[in-house]
């Protein structure tokens, strides 16, 4: 399945992913988590960061930054 998103939609998704990643980071810093919880959160963060990078790469090909 190939879905075409507008540059605005991609920027919105990147922002949402970054917000979630930041929330996970705060959770890791402030909560007393067991090893399994830390592992799950870390894996989720890495997945979200990967998605974010792919979206940013796609965005750069369809909407180069304006200077």
Predicted model as a PDB file, atoms N, CA, C, CB and O in Angstrom, pLDDT in the B-factor column:
MODEL        1                                                                  
ATOM      1  N   UNK A   1       0.844  -1.178   0.000  1.00 60.00           N  
ATOM      2  CA  UNK A   1       0.000   0.000   0.000  1.00 60.00           C  
ATOM      3  C   UNK A   1       0.885   1.236   0.000  1.00 60.00           C  
ATOM      4  CB  UNK A   1      -0.958   0.001   1.216  1.00 60.00           C  
ATOM      5  O   UNK A   1       1.781   1.374   0.834  1.00 60.00           O  
ATOM      6  N   UNK A   2       0.630   2.115  -0.926  1.00 69.00           N  
ATOM      7  CA  UNK A   2       1.392   3.355  -1.032  1.00 69.00           C  
ATOM      8  C   UNK A   2       0.449   4.522  -0.767  1.00 69.00           C  
ATOM      9  CB  UNK A   2       2.071   3.489  -2.435  1.00 69.00           C  
ATOM     10  O   UNK A   2      -0.480   4.773  -1.534  1.00 69.00           O  
ATOM     11  N   UNK A   3       0.698   5.222   0.320  1.00 74.00           N  
ATOM     12  CA  UNK A   3      -0.157   6.338   0.704  1.00 74.00           C  
ATOM     13  C   UNK A   3       0.641   7.620   0.524  1.00 74.00           C  
ATOM     14  CB  UNK A   3      -0.670   6.190   2.179  1.00 74.00           C  
ATOM     15  O   UNK A   3       1.783   7.721   0.973  1.00 74.00           O  
ATOM     16  N   UNK A   4       0.035   8.591  -0.133  1.00 87.00           N  
ATOM     17  CA  UNK A   4       0.690   9.878  -0.335  1.00 87.00           C  
ATOM     18  C   UNK A   4       0.121  10.891   0.642  1.00 87.00           C  
ATOM     19  CB  UNK A   4       0.518  10.368  -1.792  1.00 87.00           C  
ATOM     20  O   UNK A   4      -1.073  11.190   0.629  1.00 87.00           O  
ATOM     21  N   UNK A   5       1.005  11.415   1.496  1.00 90.00           N  
ATOM     22  CA  UNK A   5       0.603  12.429   2.456  1.00 90.00           C  
ATOM     23  C   UNK A   5       1.132  13.780   2.003  1.00 90.00           C  
ATOM     24  CB  UNK A   5       1.112  12.086   3.876  1.00 90.00           C  
ATOM     25  O   UNK A   5       2.173  13.865   1.352  1.00 90.00           O  
ATOM     26  N   UNK A   6       0.414  14.819   2.348  1.00 91.00           N  
ATOM     27  CA  UNK A   6       0.868  16.170   2.044  1.00 91.00           C  
ATOM     28  C   UNK A   6       2.041  16.514   2.962  1.00 91.00           C  
ATOM     29  CB  UNK A   6      -0.291  17.201   2.207  1.00 91.00           C  
ATOM     30  O   UNK A   6       2.192  15.908   4.022  1.00 91.00           O  
ATOM     31  N   UNK A   7       2.871  17.482   2.564  1.00 92.00           N  
ATOM     32  CA  UNK A   7       3.963  17.913   3.448  1.00 92.00           C  
ATOM     33  C   UNK A   7       3.450  18.332   4.829  1.00 92.00           C  
ATOM     34  CB  UNK A   7       4.729  19.074   2.807  1.00 92.00           C  
ATOM     35  O   UNK A   7       4.089  18.053   5.844  1.00 92.00           O  
ATOM     36  N   UNK A   8       2.297  19.000   4.860  1.00 93.00           N  
ATOM     37  CA  UNK A   8       1.737  19.423   6.143  1.00 93.00           C  
ATOM     38  C   UNK A   8       1.399  18.210   7.014  1.00 93.00           C  
ATOM     39  CB  UNK A   8       0.480  20.287   5.921  1.00 93.00           C  
ATOM     40  O   UNK A   8       1.661  18.219   8.217  1.00 93.00           O  
ATOM     41  N   UNK A   9       0.823  17.174   6.416  1.00 94.00           N  
ATOM     42  CA  UNK A   9       0.479  15.966   7.164  1.00 94.00           C  
ATOM     43  C   UNK A   9       1.735  15.281   7.703  1.00 94.00           C  
ATOM     44  CB  UNK A   9      -0.315  14.995   6.275  1.00 94.00           C  
ATOM     45  O   UNK A   9       1.754  14.805   8.838  1.00 94.00           O  
ATOM     46  N   UNK A  10       2.771  15.239   6.888  1.00 94.00           N  
ATOM     47  CA  UNK A  10       4.026  14.609   7.326  1.00 94.00           C  
ATOM     48  C   UNK A  10       4.637  15.390   8.478  1.00 94.00           C  
ATOM     49  CB  UNK A  10       5.030  14.515   6.157  1.00 94.00           C  
ATOM     50  O   UNK A  10       5.082  14.795   9.459  1.00 94.00           O  
ATOM     51  N   UNK A  11       4.665  16.718   8.373  1.00 94.00           N  
ATOM     52  CA  UNK A  11       5.207  17.538   9.468  1.00 94.00           C  
ATOM     53  C   UNK A  11       4.409  17.308  10.754  1.00 94.00           C  
ATOM     54  CB  UNK A  11       5.185  19.043   9.087  1.00 94.00           C  
ATOM     55  O   UNK A  11       4.985  17.235  11.839  1.00 94.00           O  
ATOM     56  N   UNK A  12       3.099  17.195  10.632  1.00 97.00           N  
ATOM     57  CA  UNK A  12       2.251  16.951  11.796  1.00 97.00           C  
ATOM     58  C   UNK A  12       2.587  15.594  12.426  1.00 97.00           C  
ATOM     59  CB  UNK A  12       0.758  17.006  11.398  1.00 97.00           C  
ATOM     60  O   UNK A  12       2.676  15.487  13.649  1.00 97.00           O  
ATOM     61  N   UNK A  13       2.772  14.565  11.602  1.00 97.00           N  
ATOM     62  CA  UNK A  13       3.112  13.235  12.122  1.00 97.00           C  
ATOM     63  C   UNK A  13       4.480  13.236  12.803  1.00 97.00           C  
ATOM     64  CB  UNK A  13       3.094  12.198  10.990  1.00 97.00           C  
ATOM     65  O   UNK A  13       4.656  12.618  13.853  1.00 97.00           O  
ATOM     66  N   UNK A  14       5.441  13.929  12.204  1.00 97.00           N  
ATOM     67  CA  UNK A  14       6.774  14.017  12.810  1.00 97.00           C  
ATOM     68  C   UNK A  14       6.678  14.694  14.177  1.00 97.00           C  
ATOM     69  CB  UNK A  14       7.751  14.797  11.884  1.00 97.00           C  
ATOM     70  O   UNK A  14       7.282  14.237  15.148  1.00 97.00           O  
ATOM     71  N   UNK A  15       5.920  15.776  14.245  1.00 97.00           N  
ATOM     72  CA  UNK A  15       5.751  16.484  15.513  1.00 97.00           C  
ATOM     73  C   UNK A  15       5.107  15.582  16.565  1.00 97.00           C  
ATOM     74  CB  UNK A  15       4.903  17.746  15.311  1.00 97.00           C  
ATOM     75  O   UNK A  15       5.521  15.584  17.725  1.00 97.00           O  
ATOM     76  N   UNK A  16       4.099  14.813  16.161  1.00 98.00           N  
ATOM     77  CA  UNK A  16       3.432  13.899  17.097  1.00 98.00           C  
ATOM     78  C   UNK A  16       4.387  12.807  17.570  1.00 98.00           C  
ATOM     79  CB  UNK A  16       2.194  13.265  16.439  1.00 98.00           C  
ATOM     80  O   UNK A  16       4.387  12.452  18.748  1.00 98.00           O  
ATOM     81  N   UNK A  17       5.192  12.278  16.668  1.00 98.00           N  
ATOM     82  CA  UNK A  17       6.167  11.251  17.051  1.00 98.00           C  
ATOM     83  C   UNK A  17       7.191  11.828  18.024  1.00 98.00           C  
ATOM     84  CB  UNK A  17       6.878  10.681  15.803  1.00 98.00           C  
ATOM     85  O   UNK A  17       7.532  11.189  19.019  1.00 98.00           O  
ATOM     86  N   UNK A  18       7.679  13.023  17.742  1.00 98.00           N  
ATOM     87  CA  UNK A  18       8.663  13.651  18.625  1.00 98.00           C  
ATOM     88  C   UNK A  18       8.069  13.926  19.999  1.00 98.00           C  
ATOM     89  CB  UNK A  18       9.183  14.952  18.008  1.00 98.00           C  
ATOM     90  O   UNK A  18       8.756  13.788  21.011  1.00 98.00           O  
ATOM     91  N   UNK A  19       6.809  14.312  20.043  1.00 98.00           N  
ATOM     92  CA  UNK A  19       6.126  14.540  21.320  1.00 98.00           C  
ATOM     93  C   UNK A  19       6.053  13.236  22.120  1.00 98.00           C  
ATOM     94  CB  UNK A  19       4.700  15.109  21.084  1.00 98.00           C  
ATOM     95  O   UNK A  19       6.301  13.236  23.326  1.00 98.00           O  
ATOM     96  N   UNK A  20       5.716  12.132  21.460  1.00 98.00           N  
ATOM     97  CA  UNK A  20       5.616  10.826  22.129  1.00 98.00           C  
ATOM     98  C   UNK A  20       6.996  10.360  22.604  1.00 98.00           C  
ATOM     99  CB  UNK A  20       4.992   9.771  21.175  1.00 98.00           C  
ATOM    100  O   UNK A  20       7.126   9.827  23.706  1.00 98.00           O  
ATOM    101  N   UNK A  21       8.006  10.558  21.787  1.00 98.00           N  
ATOM    102  CA  UNK A  21       9.368  10.175  22.162  1.00 98.00           C  
ATOM    103  C   UNK A  21       9.801  10.945  23.405  1.00 98.00           C  
ATOM    104  CB  UNK A  21      10.352  10.433  20.995  1.00 98.00           C  
ATOM    105  O   UNK A  21      10.388  10.373  24.324  1.00 98.00           O  
ATOM    106  N   UNK A  22       9.511  12.235  23.430  1.00 98.00           N  
ATOM    107  CA  UNK A  22       9.850  13.068  24.585  1.00 98.00           C  
ATOM    108  C   UNK A  22       9.126  12.575  25.842  1.00 98.00           C  
ATOM    109  CB  UNK A  22       9.492  14.543  24.308  1.00 98.00           C  
ATOM    110  O   UNK A  22       9.710  12.539  26.925  1.00 98.00           O  
ATOM    111  N   UNK A  23       7.866  12.199  25.692  1.00 98.00           N  
ATOM    112  CA  UNK A  23       7.106  11.687  26.835  1.00 98.00           C  
ATOM    113  C   UNK A  23       7.718  10.380  27.350  1.00 98.00           C  
ATOM    114  CB  UNK A  23       5.626  11.468  26.446  1.00 98.00           C  
ATOM    115  O   UNK A  23       7.801  10.162  28.559  1.00 98.00           O  
ATOM    116  N   UNK A  24       8.143   9.520  26.432  1.00 98.00           N  
ATOM    117  CA  UNK A  24       8.812   8.281  26.848  1.00 98.00           C  
ATOM    118  C   UNK A  24      10.102   8.592  27.596  1.00 98.00           C  
ATOM    119  CB  UNK A  24       9.109   7.388  25.628  1.00 98.00           C  
ATOM    120  O   UNK A  24      10.395   7.963  28.612  1.00 98.00           O  
ATOM    121  N   UNK A  25      10.877   9.560  27.101  1.00 98.00           N  
ATOM    122  CA  UNK A  25      12.133   9.924  27.768  1.00 98.00           C  
ATOM    123  C   UNK A  25      11.868  10.410  29.187  1.00 98.00           C  
ATOM    124  CB  UNK A  25      12.877  11.009  26.967  1.00 98.00           C  
ATOM    125  O   UNK A  25      12.579  10.032  30.118  1.00 98.00           O  
ATOM    126  N   UNK A  26      10.848  11.245  29.353  1.00 97.00           N  
ATOM    127  CA  UNK A  26      10.507  11.731  30.688  1.00 97.00           C  
ATOM    128  C   UNK A  26      10.069  10.583  31.594  1.00 97.00           C  
ATOM    129  CB  UNK A  26       9.400  12.790  30.604  1.00 97.00           C  
ATOM    130  O   UNK A  26      10.407  10.540  32.777  1.00 97.00           O  
ATOM    131  N   UNK A  27       9.312   9.656  31.015  1.00 97.00           N  
ATOM    132  CA  UNK A  27       8.865   8.500  31.788  1.00 97.00           C  
ATOM    133  C   UNK A  27      10.061   7.681  32.267  1.00 97.00           C  
ATOM    134  CB  UNK A  27       7.919   7.621  30.950  1.00 97.00           C  
ATOM    135  O   UNK A  27      10.086   7.235  33.414  1.00 97.00           O  
ATOM    136  N   UNK A  28      11.044   7.482  31.405  1.00 97.00           N  
ATOM    137  CA  UNK A  28      12.236   6.733  31.795  1.00 97.00           C  
ATOM    138  C   UNK A  28      13.014   7.446  32.898  1.00 97.00           C  
ATOM    139  CB  UNK A  28      13.136   6.513  30.586  1.00 97.00           C  
ATOM    140  O   UNK A  28      13.596   6.798  33.768  1.00 97.00           O  
ATOM    141  N   UNK A  29      13.023   8.781  32.863  1.00 96.00           N  
ATOM    142  CA  UNK A  29      13.776   9.567  33.837  1.00 96.00           C  
ATOM    143  C   UNK A  29      13.069   9.690  35.183  1.00 96.00           C  
ATOM    144  CB  UNK A  29      14.039  10.938  33.284  1.00 96.00           C  
ATOM    145  O   UNK A  29      13.724   9.793  36.220  1.00 96.00           O  
ATOM    146  N   UNK A  30      11.742   9.681  35.173  1.00 97.00           N  
ATOM    147  CA  UNK A  30      11.017  10.017  36.402  1.00 97.00           C  
ATOM    148  C   UNK A  30      10.324   8.849  37.089  1.00 97.00           C  
ATOM    149  CB  UNK A  30      10.008  11.045  36.099  1.00 97.00           C  
ATOM    150  O   UNK A  30      10.022   8.926  38.280  1.00 97.00           O  
ATOM    151  N   UNK A  31      10.067   7.767  36.355  1.00 96.00           N  
ATOM    152  CA  UNK A  31       9.334   6.661  36.965  1.00 96.00           C  
ATOM    153  C   UNK A  31      10.277   5.538  37.360  1.00 96.00           C  
ATOM    154  CB  UNK A  31       8.262   6.136  36.010  1.00 96.00           C  
ATOM    155  O   UNK A  31      11.328   5.338  36.750  1.00 96.00           O  
ATOM    156  N   UNK A  32       9.878   4.811  38.391  1.00 96.00           N  
ATOM    157  CA  UNK A  32      10.637   3.659  38.841  1.00 96.00           C  
ATOM    158  C   UNK A  32      10.128   2.440  38.083  1.00 96.00           C  
ATOM    159  CB  UNK A  32      10.516   3.461  40.387  1.00 96.00           C  
ATOM    160  O   UNK A  32       9.150   1.810  38.486  1.00 96.00           O  
ATOM    161  N   UNK A  33      10.798   2.115  36.987  1.00 97.00           N  
ATOM    162  CA  UNK A  33      10.347   1.053  36.100  1.00 97.00           C  
ATOM    163  C   UNK A  33      11.209  -0.190  36.256  1.00 97.00           C  
ATOM    164  CB  UNK A  33      10.363   1.526  34.653  1.00 97.00           C  
ATOM    165  O   UNK A  33      12.392  -0.108  36.585  1.00 97.00           O  
ATOM    166  N   UNK A  34      10.593  -1.343  36.012  1.00 97.00           N  
ATOM    167  CA  UNK A  34      11.392  -2.572  36.036  1.00 97.00           C  
ATOM    168  C   UNK A  34      12.087  -2.741  34.684  1.00 97.00           C  
ATOM    169  CB  UNK A  34      10.498  -3.819  36.362  1.00 97.00           C  
ATOM    170  O   UNK A  34      11.838  -1.984  33.745  1.00 97.00           O  
ATOM    171  N   UNK A  35      12.952  -3.736  34.602  1.00 97.00           N  
ATOM    172  CA  UNK A  35      13.761  -3.922  33.391  1.00 97.00           C  
ATOM    173  C   UNK A  35      12.908  -4.174  32.158  1.00 97.00           C  
ATOM    174  CB  UNK A  35      14.726  -5.076  33.580  1.00 97.00           C  
ATOM    175  O   UNK A  35      13.231  -3.685  31.076  1.00 97.00           O  
ATOM    176  N   UNK A  36      11.824  -4.929  32.303  1.00 98.00           N  
ATOM    177  CA  UNK A  36      10.957  -5.216  31.160  1.00 98.00           C  
ATOM    178  C   UNK A  36      10.280  -3.950  30.651  1.00 98.00           C  
ATOM    179  CB  UNK A  36       9.902  -6.257  31.539  1.00 98.00           C  
ATOM    180  O   UNK A  36      10.189  -3.739  29.442  1.00 98.00           O  
ATOM    181  N   UNK A  37       9.807  -3.111  31.558  1.00 97.00           N  
ATOM    182  CA  UNK A  37       9.170  -1.854  31.171  1.00 97.00           C  
ATOM    183  C   UNK A  37      10.163  -0.933  30.473  1.00 97.00           C  
ATOM    184  CB  UNK A  37       8.574  -1.154  32.397  1.00 97.00           C  
ATOM    185  O   UNK A  37       9.836  -0.306  29.466  1.00 97.00           O  
ATOM    186  N   UNK A  38      11.370  -0.855  31.009  1.00 98.00           N  
ATOM    187  CA  UNK A  38      12.414  -0.026  30.400  1.00 98.00           C  
ATOM    188  C   UNK A  38      12.723  -0.530  29.001  1.00 98.00           C  
ATOM    189  CB  UNK A  38      13.693  -0.023  31.267  1.00 98.00           C  
ATOM    190  O   UNK A  38      12.859   0.260  28.067  1.00 98.00           O  
ATOM    191  N   UNK A  39      12.835  -1.840  28.858  1.00 98.00           N  
ATOM    192  CA  UNK A  39      13.117  -2.438  27.553  1.00 98.00           C  
ATOM    193  C   UNK A  39      11.993  -2.145  26.561  1.00 98.00           C  
ATOM    194  CB  UNK A  39      13.316  -3.955  27.692  1.00 98.00           C  
ATOM    195  O   UNK A  39      12.258  -1.774  25.417  1.00 98.00           O  
ATOM    196  N   UNK A  40      10.746  -2.308  26.989  1.00 98.00           N  
ATOM    197  CA  UNK A  40       9.604  -2.049  26.110  1.00 98.00           C  
ATOM    198  C   UNK A  40       9.577  -0.595  25.652  1.00 98.00           C  
ATOM    199  CB  UNK A  40       8.295  -2.397  26.820  1.00 98.00           C  
ATOM    200  O   UNK A  40       9.383  -0.311  24.471  1.00 98.00           O  
ATOM    201  N   UNK A  41       9.772   0.318  26.593  1.00 98.00           N  
ATOM    202  CA  UNK A  41       9.741   1.747  26.264  1.00 98.00           C  
ATOM    203  C   UNK A  41      10.897   2.106  25.336  1.00 98.00           C  
ATOM    204  CB  UNK A  41       9.803   2.604  27.547  1.00 98.00           C  
ATOM    205  O   UNK A  41      10.719   2.852  24.373  1.00 98.00           O  
ATOM    206  N   UNK A  42      12.068   1.579  25.625  1.00 98.00           N  
ATOM    207  CA  UNK A  42      13.240   1.858  24.795  1.00 98.00           C  
ATOM    208  C   UNK A  42      13.033   1.339  23.375  1.00 98.00           C  
ATOM    209  CB  UNK A  42      14.499   1.228  25.413  1.00 98.00           C  
ATOM    210  O   UNK A  42      13.367   2.023  22.407  1.00 98.00           O  
ATOM    211  N   UNK A  43      12.487   0.138  23.251  1.00 98.00           N  
ATOM    212  CA  UNK A  43      12.212  -0.418  21.918  1.00 98.00           C  
ATOM    213  C   UNK A  43      11.183   0.441  21.173  1.00 98.00           C  
ATOM    214  CB  UNK A  43      11.705  -1.879  22.035  1.00 98.00           C  
ATOM    215  O   UNK A  43      11.341   0.718  19.984  1.00 98.00           O  
ATOM    216  N   UNK A  44      10.149   0.850  21.870  1.00 98.00           N  
ATOM    217  CA  UNK A  44       9.132   1.710  21.253  1.00 98.00           C  
ATOM    218  C   UNK A  44       9.739   3.035  20.810  1.00 98.00           C  
ATOM    219  CB  UNK A  44       7.973   1.963  22.230  1.00 98.00           C  
ATOM    220  O   UNK A  44       9.435   3.528  19.724  1.00 98.00           O  
ATOM    221  N   UNK A  45      10.590   3.610  21.644  1.00 98.00           N  
ATOM    222  CA  UNK A  45      11.242   4.874  21.299  1.00 98.00           C  
ATOM    223  C   UNK A  45      12.094   4.727  20.040  1.00 98.00           C  
ATOM    224  CB  UNK A  45      12.110   5.365  22.467  1.00 98.00           C  
ATOM    225  O   UNK A  45      12.067   5.584  19.157  1.00 98.00           O  
ATOM    226  N   UNK A  46      12.841   3.641  19.970  1.00 98.00           N  
ATOM    227  CA  UNK A  46      13.700   3.420  18.808  1.00 98.00           C  
ATOM    228  C   UNK A  46      12.857   3.266  17.544  1.00 98.00           C  
ATOM    229  CB  UNK A  46      14.585   2.174  19.017  1.00 98.00           C  
ATOM    230  O   UNK A  46      13.225   3.774  16.486  1.00 98.00           O  
ATOM    231  N   UNK A  47      11.737   2.574  17.651  1.00 98.00           N  
ATOM    232  CA  UNK A  47      10.839   2.406  16.512  1.00 98.00           C  
ATOM    233  C   UNK A  47      10.269   3.753  16.073  1.00 98.00           C  
ATOM    234  CB  UNK A  47       9.701   1.433  16.863  1.00 98.00           C  
ATOM    235  O   UNK A  47      10.243   4.063  14.882  1.00 98.00           O  
ATOM    236  N   UNK A  48       9.811   4.552  17.042  1.00 98.00           N  
ATOM    237  CA  UNK A  48       9.248   5.865  16.721  1.00 98.00           C  
ATOM    238  C   UNK A  48      10.308   6.786  16.111  1.00 98.00           C  
ATOM    239  CB  UNK A  48       8.649   6.511  17.981  1.00 98.00           C  
ATOM    240  O   UNK A  48      10.015   7.542  15.184  1.00 98.00           O  
ATOM    241  N   UNK A  49      11.528   6.725  16.626  1.00 98.00           N  
ATOM    242  CA  UNK A  49      12.612   7.544  16.073  1.00 98.00           C  
ATOM    243  C   UNK A  49      12.905   7.140  14.628  1.00 98.00           C  
ATOM    244  CB  UNK A  49      13.888   7.410  16.934  1.00 98.00           C  
ATOM    245  O   UNK A  49      13.173   7.990  13.778  1.00 98.00           O  
ATOM    246  N   UNK A  50      12.851   5.844  14.364  1.00 97.00           N  
ATOM    247  CA  UNK A  50      13.062   5.353  13.004  1.00 97.00           C  
ATOM    248  C   UNK A  50      11.955   5.865  12.071  1.00 97.00           C  
ATOM    249  CB  UNK A  50      13.107   3.806  12.990  1.00 97.00           C  
ATOM    250  O   UNK A  50      12.233   6.321  10.962  1.00 97.00           O  
ATOM    251  N   UNK A  51      10.718   5.785  12.526  1.00 97.00           N  
ATOM    252  CA  UNK A  51       9.602   6.309  11.739  1.00 97.00           C  
ATOM    253  C   UNK A  51       9.761   7.798  11.470  1.00 97.00           C  
ATOM    254  CB  UNK A  51       8.281   6.050  12.455  1.00 97.00           C  
ATOM    255  O   UNK A  51       9.540   8.266  10.353  1.00 97.00           O  
ATOM    256  N   UNK A  52      10.144   8.529  12.494  1.00 97.00           N  
ATOM    257  CA  UNK A  52      10.329   9.964  12.368  1.00 97.00           C  
ATOM    258  C   UNK A  52      11.397  10.293  11.322  1.00 97.00           C  
ATOM    259  CB  UNK A  52      10.707  10.567  13.720  1.00 97.00           C  
ATOM    260  O   UNK A  52      11.214  11.186  10.495  1.00 97.00           O  
ATOM    261  N   UNK A  53      12.506   9.565  11.369  1.00 97.00           N  
ATOM    262  CA  UNK A  53      13.586   9.810  10.411  1.00 97.00           C  
ATOM    263  C   UNK A  53      13.130   9.509   8.984  1.00 97.00           C  
ATOM    264  CB  UNK A  53      14.817   8.960  10.763  1.00 97.00           C  
ATOM    265  O   UNK A  53      13.461  10.249   8.057  1.00 97.00           O  
ATOM    266  N   UNK A  54      12.376   8.429   8.805  1.00 95.00           N  
ATOM    267  CA  UNK A  54      11.871   8.084   7.474  1.00 95.00           C  
ATOM    268  C   UNK A  54      10.916   9.158   6.959  1.00 95.00           C  
ATOM    269  CB  UNK A  54      11.163   6.718   7.503  1.00 95.00           C  
ATOM    270  O   UNK A  54      10.964   9.527   5.785  1.00 95.00           O  
ATOM    271  N   UNK A  55      10.056   9.655   7.831  1.00 95.00           N  
ATOM    272  CA  UNK A  55       9.126  10.709   7.426  1.00 95.00           C  
ATOM    273  C   UNK A  55       9.881  11.986   7.074  1.00 95.00           C  
ATOM    274  CB  UNK A  55       8.104  10.986   8.544  1.00 95.00           C  
ATOM    275  O   UNK A  55       9.542  12.658   6.100  1.00 95.00           O  
ATOM    276  N   UNK A  56      10.898  12.322   7.858  1.00 94.00           N  
ATOM    277  CA  UNK A  56      11.697  13.516   7.566  1.00 94.00           C  
ATOM    278  C   UNK A  56      12.407  13.377   6.223  1.00 94.00           C  
ATOM    279  CB  UNK A  56      12.725  13.764   8.684  1.00 94.00           C  
ATOM    280  O   UNK A  56      12.501  14.335   5.456  1.00 94.00           O  
ATOM    281  N   UNK A  57      12.903  12.175   5.950  1.00 92.00           N  
ATOM    282  CA  UNK A  57      13.576  11.928   4.676  1.00 92.00           C  
ATOM    283  C   UNK A  57      12.582  12.074   3.523  1.00 92.00           C  
ATOM    284  CB  UNK A  57      14.220  10.519   4.662  1.00 92.00           C  
ATOM    285  O   UNK A  57      12.898  12.679   2.498  1.00 92.00           O  
ATOM    286  N   UNK A  58      11.389  11.521   3.695  1.00 90.00           N  
ATOM    287  CA  UNK A  58      10.354  11.646   2.664  1.00 90.00           C  
ATOM    288  C   UNK A  58       9.970  13.107   2.469  1.00 90.00           C  
ATOM    289  CB  UNK A  58       9.110  10.813   3.038  1.00 90.00           C  
ATOM    290  O   UNK A  58       9.784  13.561   1.340  1.00 90.00           O  
ATOM    291  N   UNK A  59       9.852  13.831   3.558  1.00 90.00           N  
ATOM    292  CA  UNK A  59       9.489  15.244   3.479  1.00 90.00           C  
ATOM    293  C   UNK A  59      10.535  16.042   2.714  1.00 90.00           C  
ATOM    294  CB  UNK A  59       9.309  15.826   4.878  1.00 90.00           C  
ATOM    295  O   UNK A  59      10.198  16.929   1.931  1.00 90.00           O  
ATOM    296  N   UNK A  60      11.792  15.727   2.940  1.00 89.00           N  
ATOM    297  CA  UNK A  60      12.859  16.473   2.261  1.00 89.00           C  
ATOM    298  C   UNK A  60      12.852  16.236   0.750  1.00 89.00           C  
ATOM    299  CB  UNK A  60      14.218  16.083   2.837  1.00 89.00           C  
ATOM    300  O   UNK A  60      13.351  17.068  -0.008  1.00 89.00           O  
ATOM    301  N   UNK A  61      12.301  15.128   0.316  1.00 88.00           N  
ATOM    302  CA  UNK A  61      12.268  14.857  -1.126  1.00 88.00           C  
ATOM    303  C   UNK A  61      11.072  15.521  -1.800  1.00 88.00           C  
ATOM    304  CB  UNK A  61      12.231  13.351  -1.378  1.00 88.00           C  
ATOM    305  O   UNK A  61      11.124  15.828  -2.991  1.00 88.00           O  
ATOM    306  N   UNK A  62       9.982  15.748  -1.040  1.00 86.00           N  
ATOM    307  CA  UNK A  62       8.800  16.344  -1.665  1.00 86.00           C  
ATOM    308  C   UNK A  62       8.662  17.837  -1.355  1.00 86.00           C  
ATOM    309  CB  UNK A  62       7.551  15.611  -1.206  1.00 86.00           C  
ATOM    310  O   UNK A  62       7.986  18.569  -2.079  1.00 86.00           O  
ATOM    311  N   UNK A  63       9.300  18.274  -0.288  1.00 75.00           N  
ATOM    312  CA  UNK A  63       9.194  19.690   0.098  1.00 75.00           C  
ATOM    313  C   UNK A  63      10.521  20.136   0.692  1.00 75.00           C  
ATOM    314  CB  UNK A  63       8.026  19.918   1.118  1.00 75.00           C  
ATOM    315  O   UNK A  63      10.671  20.181   1.913  1.00 75.00           O  
ATOM    316  N   UNK A  64      11.488  20.467  -0.165  1.00 69.00           N  
ATOM    317  CA  UNK A  64      12.791  20.924   0.348  1.00 69.00           C  
ATOM    318  C   UNK A  64      12.620  22.119   1.287  1.00 69.00           C  
ATOM    319  CB  UNK A  64      13.730  21.303  -0.821  1.00 69.00           C  
ATOM    320  O   UNK A  64      11.706  22.925   1.112  1.00 69.00           O  
ATOM    321  N   UNK A  65      13.502  22.229   2.286  1.00 65.00           N  
ATOM    322  CA  UNK A  65      13.397  23.340   3.234  1.00 65.00           C  
ATOM    323  C   UNK A  65      13.508  24.696   2.529  1.00 65.00           C  
ATOM    324  CB  UNK A  65      14.483  23.219   4.309  1.00 65.00           C  
ATOM    325  O   UNK A  65      14.253  24.859   1.563  1.00 65.00           O  
ATOM    326  N   UNK A  66      12.760  25.639   3.036  1.00 62.00           N  
ATOM    327  CA  UNK A  66      12.782  26.992   2.487  1.00 62.00           C  
ATOM    328  C   UNK A  66      13.759  27.828   3.316  1.00 62.00           C  
ATOM    329  CB  UNK A  66      11.346  27.632   2.487  1.00 62.00           C  
ATOM    330  O   UNK A  66      13.721  27.807   4.546  1.00 62.00           O  
ATOM    331  N   UNK A  67      14.621  28.554   2.634  1.00 55.00           N  
ATOM    332  CA  UNK A  67      15.600  29.367   3.352  1.00 55.00           C  
ATOM    333  C   UNK A  67      15.211  30.808   3.331  1.00 55.00           C  
ATOM    334  CB  UNK A  67      16.979  29.201   2.766  1.00 55.00           C  
ATOM    335  O   UNK A  67      15.920  31.647   3.887  1.00 55.00           O  
TER     336      UNK A  67                                                      
ENDMDL                                                                          
END                                                                             
